[in-house]
Amino acid sequence: MSLIDTHAHLFAEEFEHDIAEVISRAKERGVRKVLLPNIDETSIDSLKRTTEHYPGFFYPMIGLHPTSVTRDWKKQLYAIYQEYSNGSYIAAGEIGIDLYWDTTFRKEQIEAFEEQLKWCTEKNVPASIHFRNATEEVIKSIKRVGAKSLRGVFHSFGGNLDELEEIMKLKNFWVGINGVVTFKNSGLSETLKLCPIDKILLETDSPYLAPVPYRGKRNEPSYLPFIVKKLSEVWKETEENIIEVTSSSAKELFNITV
């Protein structure tokens, strides 16, 4: 197996004391690459340290998470862009709009998101997009910046069929599927029956959203096979085929090799 976890926060403090064991378990379960999205200007150092300790296994992204956006977002982005220009990052992430937790900085979130989308065009890299309660706003921003020149993934998709259809109209975008698909009452498995397999990317969003049977516990990349198993039931496809197709899509989008 050659699984790729396209979204995990293994530089977070939850993994501070056992990161080597987490990586070992992931490799034992067939995980070959893990993509690490940044959070904000304060997480850059831990992101870099983690990536540098495990080259070839971790691939870093750089960006400003929407829930970290403040009124002073331009100063935040300046610090992140300086790092972006000097480092080697495979994507802009985690970027986007979040209207679930707090809408105080809605305008600032949209402006910061669109500025980072422009970076994607400038650097020719994809975007890893957070869009909680903000599918419509995110799609509008993508279209304003230029959908034809952008590509990326709608991270942690858990929406309905209408939202999926709107995302699928964006030809260069995928949806990231994690442990939510295993949750009994999420309804996501029914929605995904109408989604092409080649428009799916696998992710864990570790340490969050652990799949059944680990729901409520710390998530980690070694749990990816539980997501694959559920998707094989949804599509009546072999697990091997799902791994092959999703890994191929991840390599295509993020320009990585396994």
Secondary structure, DSSP 8 states (H G I E B T S, - for coil): --EEE--B-TTSGGGTTTHHHHHHHHHHTTEEEEEE---STTSHHHHHHHHHHSBTTEEE-B---GGG--TTHHHHHHHHHHHHHHS--SSEEEEE---SS--TTHHHHHHHHHHHHHHHHHHT--EEEE-TT-HHHHHHHHHHH-GGG--EEETT----HHHHHHHHTSTTEEEEE-GGGGSTT--HHHHHTTS-GGGEEE---BTS---TTSTTS---GGGHHHHHHHHHHHHT--HHHHHHHHHHHHHHHHT---
